[in-house]
Amino acid sequence: MRLKIRKMKRIVSYHIRLTKEEAEQWKTKADMTCMSVSSLVRTLMNGFVPREKPDAEFYKYMRELSTIGNNINQLAVKANSLGFVDATMLQKEAKRWHEFQADIESKFLRPEKSNLKWQ
């Protein structure tokens, strides 16, 4: 499942007054999610709670998982061409790894839907 991102021409701007501390809080929260303040506000307004950027260890595991998935795919291609390995089983495992990778991305990177009543 991928989020669809639409490019929109934003022509309406809002100006609000904040204390220095409030502005710093917005900037800090936006930095934690790797978003601009405007993007963070729009995300919250649309009922989603963004996740913080994962730490470096998460990306290390994602690279490793991706490498494993690619290796399994290469084995499946080779097995299909040589015909001596259960290609169905290998393809099933490759699919399982890719689903696992998508699940990790979903849990760590994608924003969650919020059920706040004022939205």
MMTF fields as JSON, N, C-alpha, C and O atoms, coordinates in Angstrom:
{
  "mmtfVersion": "1.0.0",
  "mmtfProducer": "UNKNOWN",
  "numBonds": 475,
  "numAtoms": 476,
  "numGroups": 119,
  "numChains": 1,
  "numModels": 1,
  "chainsPerModel": [1],
  "groupsPerChain": [119],
  "chainIdList": ["A"],
  "bondAtomList": [4, 2, 8, 6, 12, 10, 16, 14, 20, 18, 24, 22, 28, 26, 32, 30, 36, 34, 40, 38, 44, 42, 48, 46, 52, 50, 56, 54, 60, 58, 64, 62, 68, 66, 72, 70, 76, 74, 80, 78, 84, 82, 88, 86, 92, 90, 96, 94, 100, 98, 104, 102, 108, 106, 112, 110, 116, 114, 120, 118, 124, 122, 128, 126, 132, 130, 136, 134, 140, 138, 144, 142, 148, 146, 152, 150, 156, 154, 160, 158, 164, 162, 168, 166, 172, 170, 176, 174, 180, 178, 184, 182, 188, 186, 192, 190, 196, 194, 200, 198, 204, 202, 208, 206, 212, 210, 216, 214, 220, 218, 224, 222, 228, 226, 232, 230, 236, 234, 240, 238, 244, 242, 248, 246, 252, 250, 256, 254, 260, 258, 264, 262, 268, 266, 272, 270, 276, 274, 280, 278, 284, 282, 288, 286, 292, 290, 296, 294, 300, 298, 304, 302, 308, 306, 312, 310, 316, 314, 320, 318, 324, 322, 328, 326, 332, 330, 336, 334, 340, 338, 344, 342, 348, 346, 352, 350, 356, 354, 360, 358, 364, 362, 368, 366, 372, 370, 376, 374, 380, 378, 384, 382, 388, 386, 392, 390, 396, 394, 400, 398, 404, 402, 408, 406, 412, 410, 416, 414, 420, 418, 424, 422, 428, 426, 432, 430, 436, 434, 440, 438, 444, 442, 448, 446, 452, 450, 456, 454, 460, 458, 464, 462, 468, 466, 472, 470],
  "bondOrderList": [1, 1, 1, 1, 1, 1, 1, 1, 1, 1, 1, 1, 1, 1, 1, 1, 1, 1, 1, 1, 1, 1, 1, 1, 1, 1, 1, 1, 1, 1, 1, 1, 1, 1, 1, 1, 1, 1, 1, 1, 1, 1, 1, 1, 1, 1, 1, 1, 1, 1, 1, 1, 1, 1, 1, 1, 1, 1, 1, 1, 1, 1, 1, 1, 1, 1, 1, 1, 1, 1, 1, 1, 1, 1, 1, 1, 1, 1, 1, 1, 1, 1, 1, 1, 1, 1, 1, 1, 1, 1, 1, 1, 1, 1, 1, 1, 1, 1, 1, 1, 1, 1, 1, 1, 1, 1, 1, 1, 1, 1, 1, 1, 1, 1, 1, 1, 1, 1],
  "groupList": [{"groupName": "MET", "atomNameList": ["N", "CA", "C", "O"], "elementList": ["N", "C", "C", "O"], "formalChargeList": [0, 0, 0, 0], "bondAtomList": [1, 0, 2, 1, 3, 2], "bondOrderList": [1, 1, 2], "singleLetterCode": "M", "chemCompType": "L-PEPTIDE LINKING"}, {"groupName": "ARG", "atomNameList": ["N", "CA", "C", "O"], "elementList": ["N", "C", "C", "O"], "formalChargeList": [0, 0, 0, 0], "bondAtomList": [1, 0, 2, 1, 3, 2], "bondOrderList": [1, 1, 2], "singleLetterCode": "R", "chemCompType": "L-PEPTIDE LINKING"}, {"groupName": "LEU", "atomNameList": ["N", "CA", "C", "O"], "elementList": ["N", "C", "C", "O"], "formalChargeList": [0, 0, 0, 0], "bondAtomList": [1, 0, 2, 1, 3, 2], "bondOrderList": [1, 1, 2], "singleLetterCode": "L", "chemCompType": "L-PEPTIDE LINKING"}, {"groupName": "LYS", "atomNameList": ["N", "CA", "C", "O"], "elementList": ["N", "C", "C", "O"], "formalChargeList": [0, 0, 0, 0], "bondAtomList": [1, 0, 2, 1, 3, 2], "bondOrderList": [1, 1, 2], "singleLetterCode": "K", "chemCompType": "L-PEPTIDE LINKING"}, {"groupName": "ILE", "atomNameList": ["N", "CA", "C", "O"], "elementList": ["N", "C", "C", "O"], "formalChargeList": [0, 0, 0, 0], "bondAtomList": [1, 0, 2, 1, 3, 2], "bondOrderList": [1, 1, 2], "singleLetterCode": "I", "chemCompType": "L-PEPTIDE LINKING"}, {"groupName": "VAL", "atomNameList": ["N", "CA", "C", "O"], "elementList": ["N", "C", "C", "O"], "formalChargeList": [0, 0, 0, 0], "bondAtomList": [1, 0, 2, 1, 3, 2], "bondOrderList": [1, 1, 2], "singleLetterCode": "V", "chemCompType": "L-PEPTIDE LINKING"}, {"groupName": "SER", "atomNameList": ["N", "CA", "C", "O"], "elementList": ["N", "C", "C", "O"], "formalChargeList": [0, 0, 0, 0], "bondAtomList": [1, 0, 2, 1, 3, 2], "bondOrderList": [1, 1, 2], "singleLetterCode": "S", "chemCompType": "L-PEPTIDE LINKING"}, {"groupName": "TYR", "atomNameList": ["N", "CA", "C", "O"], "elementList": ["N", "C", "C", "O"], "formalChargeList": [0, 0, 0, 0], "bondAtomList": [1, 0, 2, 1, 3, 2], "bondOrderList": [1, 1, 2], "singleLetterCode": "Y", "chemCompType": "L-PEPTIDE LINKING"}, {"groupName": "HIS", "atomNameList": ["N", "CA", "C", "O"], "elementList": ["N", "C", "C", "O"], "formalChargeList": [0, 0, 0, 0], "bondAtomList": [1, 0, 2, 1, 3, 2], "bondOrderList": [1, 1, 2], "singleLetterCode": "H", "chemCompType": "L-PEPTIDE LINKING"}, {"groupName": "THR", "atomNameList": ["N", "CA", "C", "O"], "elementList": ["N", "C", "C", "O"], "formalChargeList": [0, 0, 0, 0], "bondAtomList": [1, 0, 2, 1, 3, 2], "bondOrderList": [1, 1, 2], "singleLetterCode": "T", "chemCompType": "L-PEPTIDE LINKING"}, {"groupName": "GLU", "atomNameList": ["N", "CA", "C", "O"], "elementList": ["N", "C", "C", "O"], "formalChargeList": [0, 0, 0, 0], "bondAtomList": [1, 0, 2, 1, 3, 2], "bondOrderList": [1, 1, 2], "singleLetterCode": "E", "chemCompType": "L-PEPTIDE LINKING"}, {"groupName": "ALA", "atomNameList": ["N", "CA", "C", "O"], "elementList": ["N", "C", "C", "O"], "formalChargeList": [0, 0, 0, 0], "bondAtomList": [1, 0, 2, 1, 3, 2], "bondOrderList": [1, 1, 2], "singleLetterCode": "A", "chemCompType": "L-PEPTIDE LINKING"}, {"groupName": "GLN", "atomNameList": ["N", "CA", "C", "O"], "elementList": ["N", "C", "C", "O"], "formalChargeList": [0, 0, 0, 0], "bondAtomList": [1, 0, 2, 1, 3, 2], "bondOrderList": [1, 1, 2], "singleLetterCode": "Q", "chemCompType": "L-PEPTIDE LINKING"}, {"groupName": "TRP", "atomNameList": ["N", "CA", "C", "O"], "elementList": ["N", "C", "C", "O"], "formalChargeList": [0, 0, 0, 0], "bondAtomList": [1, 0, 2, 1, 3, 2], "bondOrderList": [1, 1, 2], "singleLetterCode": "W", "chemCompType": "L-PEPTIDE LINKING"}, {"groupName": "ASP", "atomNameList": ["N", "CA", "C", "O"], "elementList": ["N", "C", "C", "O"], "formalChargeList": [0, 0, 0, 0], "bondAtomList": [1, 0, 2, 1, 3, 2], "bondOrderList": [1, 1, 2], "singleLetterCode": "D", "chemCompType": "L-PEPTIDE LINKING"}, {"groupName": "CYS", "atomNameList": ["N", "CA", "C", "O"], "elementList": ["N", "C", "C", "O"], "formalChargeList": [0, 0, 0, 0], "bondAtomList": [1, 0, 2, 1, 3, 2], "bondOrderList": [1, 1, 2], "singleLetterCode": "C", "chemCompType": "L-PEPTIDE LINKING"}, {"groupName": "ASN", "atomNameList": ["N", "CA", "C", "O"], "elementList": ["N", "C", "C", "O"], "formalChargeList": [0, 0, 0, 0], "bondAtomList": [1, 0, 2, 1, 3, 2], "bondOrderList": [1, 1, 2], "singleLetterCode": "N", "chemCompType": "L-PEPTIDE LINKING"}, {"groupName": "GLY", "atomNameList": ["N", "CA", "C", "O"], "elementList": ["N", "C", "C", "O"], "formalChargeList": [0, 0, 0, 0], "bondAtomList": [1, 0, 2, 1, 3, 2], "bondOrderList": [1, 1, 2], "singleLetterCode": "G", "chemCompType": "PEPTIDE LINKING"}, {"groupName": "PHE", "atomNameList": ["N", "CA", "C", "O"], "elementList": ["N", "C", "C", "O"], "formalChargeList": [0, 0, 0, 0], "bondAtomList": [1, 0, 2, 1, 3, 2], "bondOrderList": [1, 1, 2], "singleLetterCode": "F", "chemCompType": "L-PEPTIDE LINKING"}, {"groupName": "PRO", "atomNameList": ["N", "CA", "C", "O"], "elementList": ["N", "C", "C", "O"], "formalChargeList": [0, 0, 0, 0], "bondAtomList": [1, 0, 2, 1, 3, 2], "bondOrderList": [1, 1, 2], "singleLetterCode": "P", "chemCompType": "L-PEPTIDE LINKING"}],
  "groupTypeList": [0, 1, 2, 3, 4, 1, 3, 0, 3, 1, 4, 5, 6, 7, 8, 4, 1, 2, 9, 3, 10, 10, 11, 10, 12, 13, 3, 9, 3, 11, 14, 0, 9, 15, 0, 6, 5, 6, 6, 2, 5, 1, 9, 2, 0, 16, 17, 18, 5, 19, 1, 10, 3, 19, 14, 11, 10, 18, 7, 3, 7, 0, 1, 10, 2, 6, 9, 4, 17, 16, 16, 4, 16, 12, 2, 11, 5, 3, 11, 16, 6, 2, 17, 18, 5, 14, 11, 9, 0, 2, 12, 3, 10, 11, 3, 1, 13, 8, 10, 18, 12, 11, 14, 4, 10, 6, 3, 18, 2, 1, 19, 10, 3, 6, 16, 2, 3, 13, 12],
  "groupIdList": [1, 2, 3, 4, 5, 6, 7, 8, 9, 10, 11, 12, 13, 14, 15, 16, 17, 18, 19, 20, 21, 22, 23, 24, 25, 26, 27, 28, 29, 30, 31, 32, 33, 34, 35, 36, 37, 38, 39, 40, 41, 42, 43, 44, 45, 46, 47, 48, 49, 50, 51, 52, 53, 54, 55, 56, 57, 58, 59, 60, 61, 62, 63, 64, 65, 66, 67, 68, 69, 70, 71, 72, 73, 74, 75, 76, 77, 78, 79, 80, 81, 82, 83, 84, 85, 86, 87, 88, 89, 90, 91, 92, 93, 94, 95, 96, 97, 98, 99, 100, 101, 102, 103, 104, 105, 106, 107, 108, 109, 110, 111, 112, 113, 114, 115, 116, 117, 118, 119],
  "secStructList": [7, 7, 7, 7, 7, 7, 7, 7, 7, 7, 7, 7, 7, 7, 7, 7, 7, 7, 7, 2, 2, 2, 2, 2, 2, 2, 2, 2, 2, 2, 2, 2, 6, 6, 7, 7, 2, 2, 2, 2, 2, 2, 2, 2, 2, 6, 6, 3, 3, 7, 7, 7, 7, 7, 7, 2, 2, 2, 2, 2, 2, 2, 2, 2, 2, 2, 2, 2, 2, 2, 2, 2, 2, 2, 2, 2, 2, 2, 2, 2, 2, 2, 7, 7, 1, 7, 2, 2, 2, 2, 2, 2, 2, 2, 2, 2, 2, 2, 2, 2, 2, 2, 2, 2, 2, 2, 2, 2, 6, 1, 7, 3, 3, 7, 7, 7, 6, 6, 7],
  "xCoordList": [0.846, 0.0, 0.89, 1.741, 0.707, 1.491, 0.573, -0.571, 1.088, 0.324, 0.371, 1.432, -0.757, -0.796, -0.536, -1.227, 0.446, 0.79, 0.438, 0.969, -0.46, -0.88, -0.169, -0.043, 0.285, 0.875, -0.264, -1.049, -0.336, -1.405, -0.784, 0.268, -1.441, -0.995, -1.642, -2.857, -0.85, -1.372, -1.314, -0.241, -2.485, -2.547, -3.079, -3.005, -3.61, -4.137, -3.111, -2.595, -2.824, -1.894, -2.573, -3.395, -2.211, -2.706, -1.534, -0.438, -1.766, -0.733, -1.253, -2.334, -0.474, -0.873, 0.229, 1.39, -0.151, 0.818, 1.177, 0.304, 2.457, 2.965, 4.012, 4.656, 4.167, 5.297, 6.542, 6.447, 7.686, 8.936, 9.018, 9.476, 8.565, 8.589, 7.668, 8.029, 6.474, 5.535, 6.107, 6.0, 6.707, 7.315, 8.445, 8.592, 9.236, 10.324, 9.772, 10.354, 8.642, 8.016, 7.561, 7.78, 6.926, 6.493, 7.688, 7.651, 8.742, 9.938, 10.579, 10.991, 10.666, 11.248, 10.435, 10.999, 9.109, 8.248, 8.323, 8.297, 8.415, 8.552, 9.891, 9.954, 10.947, 12.267, 12.275, 12.924, 11.554, 11.511, 10.856, 11.145, 9.981, 9.284, 9.842, 9.332, 10.885, 11.487, 10.478, 10.45, 9.664, 8.664, 8.866, 9.508, 8.304, 8.256, 7.123, 6.264, 7.118, 6.039, 4.707, 3.707, 4.682, 3.445, 2.933, 1.741, 3.839, 3.45, 2.946, 1.99, 3.582, 3.148, 1.734, 0.896, 1.474, 0.138, -0.906, -1.969, -0.615, -1.567, -1.809, -2.944, -0.752, -0.895, -1.795, -2.691, -1.565, -2.39, -3.831, -4.777, -3.983, -5.307, -6.119, -7.341, -5.438, -6.107, -6.332, -6.768, -6.032, -6.362, -5.282, -5.568, -4.048, -2.961, -1.954, -1.694, -1.397, -0.347, 0.958, 1.142, 1.862, 3.105, 3.991, 3.924, 4.804, 5.745, 7.086, 7.444, 7.811, 9.156, 10.047, 9.818, 11.071, 12.035, 12.728, 13.211, 12.775, 13.44, 14.937, 15.529, 15.523, 16.951, 17.751, 17.178, 19.069, 19.958, 19.869, 20.039, 19.608, 19.525, 18.387, 18.529, 17.263, 16.141, 16.581, 16.263, 17.31, 17.741, 18.761, 18.805, 19.575, 20.512, 19.733, 20.069, 18.698, 17.884, 17.127, 16.99, 16.64, 15.934, 16.861, 16.451, 18.103, 19.058, 19.353, 19.428, 19.517, 19.785, 18.596, 18.777, 17.403, 16.2, 16.065, 15.706, 16.35, 16.288, 17.307, 17.001, 18.504, 19.537, 19.09, 19.265, 18.518, 18.036, 16.942, 16.95, 16.021, 14.944, 15.484, 15.025, 16.454, 17.049, 17.757, 17.666, 18.459, 19.139, 18.146, 18.382, 17.051, 16.028, 15.465, 15.253, 15.226, 14.728, 15.734, 15.355, 17.007, 18.036, 18.08, 18.239, 17.939, 17.902, 16.693, 16.796, 15.567, 14.362, 14.541, 14.132, 15.141, 15.379, 16.322, 16.074, 17.388, 18.356, 17.716, 17.931, 16.931, 16.278, 15.304, 15.213, 14.578, 13.656, 14.399, 13.948, 15.528, 16.266, 16.962, 17.041, 17.469, 18.176, 17.253, 17.554, 16.127, 15.12, 15.458, 14.953, 16.285, 16.617, 16.217, 16.541, 15.537, 15.081, 13.581, 13.061, 12.892, 11.456, 11.222, 11.238, 11.009, 10.858, 9.633, 9.661, 8.567, 7.341, 7.621, 7.177, 8.369, 8.691, 9.573, 9.362, 10.558, 11.431, 10.655, 10.874, 9.763, 8.967, 8.051, 7.833, 7.52, 6.676, 7.48, 6.99, 8.715, 9.576, 9.951, 9.993, 10.219, 10.545, 9.368, 9.545, 8.174, 6.981, 6.825, 6.471, 7.091, 6.99, 7.959, 7.593, 9.175, 10.164, 9.747, 9.891, 9.224, 8.796, 7.606, 7.517, 6.7, 5.569, 6.058, 5.545, 7.055, 7.64, 8.286, 8.136, 8.996, 9.619, 8.553, 8.715, 7.481, 6.402, 5.747, 5.365, 5.617, 5.034, 5.911, 5.398, 7.211, 8.133, 8.021, 7.962, 7.992, 7.847, 6.547, 6.514, 5.482, 4.188, 4.214, 3.672, 4.836, 4.853, 5.779, 5.504, 6.859, 7.849, 7.808, 8.259, 7.282, 7.406, 6.094, 6.04, 5.064, 3.813, 3.042, 3.048, 2.376, 1.59, 0.368, -0.141, -0.09, -1.278, -2.491, -2.377, -3.642, -4.893, -5.312, -5.272, -5.707, -6.139, -7.666, -8.296, -8.246, -9.698, -10.138, -11.136, -9.407, -9.783, -11.112, -11.318, -12.004, -13.363, -13.424, -14.379, -12.45, -12.535, -12.111, -12.152, -11.713, -11.244, -12.377, -12.173],
  "yCoordList": [-1.175, 0.0, 1.236, 1.389, 2.077, 3.287, 4.498, 4.488, 5.531, 6.765, 7.511, 7.641, 7.992, 8.797, 10.245, 10.815, 10.818, 12.215, 13.023, 12.796, 13.961, 14.8, 16.138, 16.724, 16.609, 17.938, 18.934, 18.864, 19.859, 20.843, 22.231, 22.459, 23.125, 24.509, 25.168, 25.366, 25.5, 26.107, 27.63, 28.232, 28.217, 29.658, 30.423, 31.651, 29.718, 30.356, 30.211, 29.122, 31.319, 31.223, 31.771, 32.685, 31.193, 31.64, 32.171, 31.612, 33.238, 33.806, 33.74, 34.242, 33.122, 33.012, 33.593, 33.664, 34.0, 34.562, 33.497, 32.872, 33.309, 32.338, 33.002, 33.97, 32.472, 32.914, 32.265, 31.345, 32.741, 32.164, 30.683, 29.851, 30.372, 28.984, 28.091, 26.966, 28.603, 27.827, 27.58, 26.475, 28.599, 28.445, 27.42, 26.613, 27.453, 26.48, 25.068, 24.108, 24.939, 23.623, 23.062, 21.887, 23.907, 23.455, 23.03, 21.999, 23.833, 23.524, 22.221, 21.397, 22.031, 20.806, 19.587, 18.57, 19.688, 18.566, 18.272, 17.112, 19.3, 19.102, 18.432, 17.531, 18.867, 18.253, 16.785, 15.965, 16.453, 15.061, 14.138, 12.942, 14.677, 13.874, 14.096, 13.532, 14.916, 15.243, 15.909, 15.641, 16.768, 17.491, 18.985, 19.41, 19.763, 21.203, 21.457, 20.598, 22.636, 22.975, 22.982, 22.482, 23.54, 23.571, 22.17, 21.895, 21.291, 19.921, 19.206, 18.433, 19.461, 18.872, 19.33, 18.517, 20.609, 21.15, 20.513, 20.107, 20.421, 19.813, 18.343, 17.869, 17.625, 16.216, 16.062, 15.218, 16.868, 16.821, 17.226, 16.623, 18.243, 18.73, 17.66, 17.601, 16.816, 15.753, 14.495, 13.47, 14.574, 13.479, 12.423, 11.32, 12.73, 11.782, 12.278, 13.476, 11.336, 11.657, 11.122, 9.907, 11.999, 11.513, 10.818, 11.085, 9.939, 9.232, 9.945, 10.619, 9.773, 10.33, 9.566, 8.391, 10.252, 9.591, 8.493, 8.735, 7.274, 6.184, 6.446, 7.25, 5.747, 5.912, 5.149, 4.448, 5.291, 4.704, 3.177, 2.554, 2.58, 1.126, 0.592, -0.454, 1.305, 0.909, 0.823, -0.147, 1.834, 1.857, 0.753, 0.218, 0.414, -0.69, -1.981, -2.756, -2.213, -3.414, -3.414, -4.461, -2.27, -2.195, -2.522, -3.201, -2.046, -2.371, -3.871, -4.494, -4.428, -5.861, -6.667, -7.636, -6.277, -6.962, -6.864, -7.839, -5.705, -5.513, -6.399, -6.984, -6.5, -7.359, -8.814, -9.52, -9.256, -10.639, -10.882, -11.898, -9.962, -10.102, -10.169, -10.982, -9.32, -9.348, -10.672, -11.229, -11.178, -12.462, -13.59, -14.456, -13.579, -14.617, -14.532, -15.555, -13.315, -13.156, -13.677, -14.334, -13.391, -13.891, -15.415, -16.041, -16.017, -17.475, -18.042, -19.071, -17.383, -17.848, -17.804, -18.733, -16.745, -16.637, -17.747, -18.412, -17.935, -18.976, -20.364, -21.208, -20.598, -21.888, -22.161, -23.289, -21.128, -21.305, -21.66, -22.504, -21.015, -21.259, -22.617, -23.269, -23.054, -24.336, -25.504, -26.653, -25.202, -26.204, -27.242, -28.362, -26.921, -27.921, -27.527, -28.256, -26.426, -25.994, -25.746, -25.407, -25.916, -25.661, -24.167, -23.412, -23.763, -22.341, -21.748, -20.585, -22.51, -22.017, -21.64, -20.602, -22.512, -22.237, -20.99, -20.156, -20.877, -19.721, -18.435, -17.42, -18.475, -17.289, -16.92, -15.741, -17.933, -17.675, -16.974, -16.04, -17.431, -16.804, -15.379, -14.484, -15.176, -13.826, -12.884, -11.751, -13.371, -12.554, -12.254, -11.139, -13.255, -13.063, -11.986, -11.149, -12.007, -10.997, -9.601, -8.637, -9.495, -8.173, -7.647, -6.447, -8.529, -8.113, -7.677, -6.718, -8.39, -8.022, -6.644, -5.836, -6.377, -5.072, -3.979, -2.931, -4.202, -3.222, -3.004, -1.884, -4.085, -3.976, -3.125, -2.305, -3.31, -2.498, -1.031, -0.156, -0.764, 0.621, 1.22, 2.37, 0.43, 0.903, 1.228, 2.249, 0.373, 0.563, 1.688, 2.361, 1.901, 2.874, 4.201, 5.215, 4.222, 5.424, 6.112, 7.342, 5.379, 5.99, 6.583, 6.029, 7.707, 8.322, 7.48, 6.731, 7.615, 6.901, 7.804, 9.022, 7.218, 7.969, 8.282, 7.416, 9.513, 9.95, 10.015, 10.266, 9.798, 9.857, 11.042, 10.957, 12.143, 13.319, 13.858, 13.956, 14.204, 14.601, 15.96, 16.226, 16.812, 18.151, 18.167, 19.218, 17.053, 17.04, 16.758, 16.708],
  "zCoordList": [0.0, 0.0, 0.0, 0.876, -0.934, -1.024, -0.868, -1.322, -0.225, -0.105, -1.423, -2.033, -1.855, -3.069, -2.691, -1.846, -3.313, -3.037, -4.275, -5.362, -4.086, -5.196, -5.118, -4.043, -6.242, -6.31, -6.466, -7.412, -5.522, -5.561, -5.553, -4.956, -6.207, -6.197, -4.994, -4.965, -4.026, -2.796, -2.951, -3.003, -3.02, -3.242, -2.037, -2.005, -1.052, 0.149, 1.255, 1.504, 1.913, 3.044, 4.286, 4.22, 5.411, 6.698, 7.491, 7.452, 8.201, 9.06, 10.496, 10.801, 11.359, 12.755, 13.622, 13.218, 14.804, 15.738, 16.772, 17.374, 16.961, 17.929, 18.799, 18.398, 19.982, 20.79, 20.199, 19.386, 20.604, 20.123, 20.505, 19.721, 21.727, 22.188, 21.354, 21.007, 21.036, 20.222, 18.83, 18.298, 18.246, 16.919, 16.96, 16.042, 18.021, 18.164, 18.33, 17.825, 19.043, 19.204, 17.854, 17.56, 17.038, 15.714, 14.869, 14.197, 14.91, 14.121, 14.598, 13.781, 15.916, 16.474, 16.058, 15.655, 16.154, 15.788, 14.289, 13.88, 13.49, 12.046, 11.733, 10.897, 12.394, 12.183, 12.585, 11.937, 13.655, 14.131, 13.108, 13.08, 12.273, 11.268, 9.866, 8.899, 9.752, 8.449, 7.513, 6.312, 8.08, 7.303, 7.527, 8.488, 6.62, 6.868, 7.852, 8.05, 8.468, 9.396, 8.646, 9.162, 7.444, 6.655, 6.363, 6.496, 5.967, 5.674, 6.929, 6.864, 8.058, 9.32, 9.676, 10.067, 9.542, 9.854, 8.942, 9.411, 7.64, 6.7, 7.043, 6.977, 7.407, 7.769, 8.983, 8.988, 10.014, 11.216, 10.91, 11.417, 10.084, 9.725, 8.991, 9.129, 8.214, 7.468, 8.296, 7.772, 9.593, 10.485, 10.637, 11.103, 10.256, 10.385, 11.406, 11.519, 12.145, 13.101, 12.518, 12.445, 12.104, 11.49, 12.505, 13.705, 12.008, 12.872, 12.845, 11.879, 13.938, 13.976, 13.025, 12.741, 12.534, 11.669, 12.472, 13.578, 11.904, 12.63, 12.789, 12.069, 13.747, 13.978, 12.918, 12.083, 12.959, 11.959, 11.951, 10.903, 13.093, 13.169, 12.298, 11.665, 12.266, 11.421, 9.96, 9.272, 9.486, 8.092, 7.808, 6.7, 8.799, 8.641, 8.404, 7.509, 9.204, 9.048, 7.727, 7.094, 7.31, 6.036, 4.866, 3.925, 4.917, 3.855, 3.838, 2.778, 5.022, 5.119, 4.601, 3.864, 4.978, 4.518, 3.002, 2.342, 2.463, 1.019, 0.306, -0.734, 0.855, 0.275, 0.27, -0.723, 1.372, 1.46, 0.426, -0.269, 0.33, -0.658, -2.078, -2.88, -2.391, -3.731, -3.983, -5.077, -2.977, -3.134, -3.384, -4.227, -2.661, -2.863, -4.277, -4.928, -4.748, -6.122, -7.138, -8.108, -6.925, -7.84, -7.822, -8.869, -6.639, -6.541, -7.28, -7.948, -7.162, -7.844, -9.355, -10.053, -9.864, -11.311, -11.766, -12.771, -11.029, -11.374, -11.281, -12.151, -10.226, -10.061, -11.205, -11.691, -11.635, -12.752, -14.037, -14.811, -14.254, -15.494, -15.49, -16.531, -14.333, -14.261, -13.935, -14.258, -13.29, -13.035, -11.973, -12.05, -10.991, -9.975, -8.558, -7.62, -8.367, -7.049, -7.137, -8.201, -6.018, -5.97, -6.134, -5.163, -7.346, -7.66, -6.986, -6.585, -6.851, -6.208, -4.757, -4.266, -4.085, -2.688, -2.561, -1.68, -3.449, -3.394, -3.676, -3.015, -4.643, -4.959, -3.799, -3.517, -3.134, -1.965, -0.866, -0.231, -0.647, 0.36, -0.037, 0.808, -1.305, -1.776, -1.53, -1.082, -1.829, -1.596, -0.107, 0.277, 0.722, 2.174, 2.664, 3.489, 2.162, 2.561, 2.122, 2.874, 0.891, 0.414, 1.213, 1.476, 1.597, 2.434, 3.811, 4.386, 4.334, 5.618, 5.544, 6.46, 4.466, 4.273, 4.209, 4.833, 3.476, 3.387, 4.745, 5.084, 5.527, 6.86, 7.775, 8.537, 7.704, 8.508, 8.12, 8.984, 6.813, 6.359, 6.884, 7.322, 6.836, 7.299, 8.787, 9.209, 9.578, 11.026, 11.462, 12.455, 10.746, 11.189, 10.442, 10.976, 9.231, 8.413, 8.07, 8.053, 7.802, 7.346, 8.508, 9.607, 8.275, 9.352, 9.691, 8.857, 10.924, 11.372, 11.268, 11.407, 11.027, 10.998, 12.431, 13.305, 12.658, 13.981, 14.011, 12.984, 15.151, 15.295, 16.138, 16.853, 16.062, 16.825, 16.309, 15.099, 17.214, 16.821, 16.129, 15.4, 16.333, 15.743, 14.295, 13.657, 13.766, 12.371, 11.427, 10.214]
}
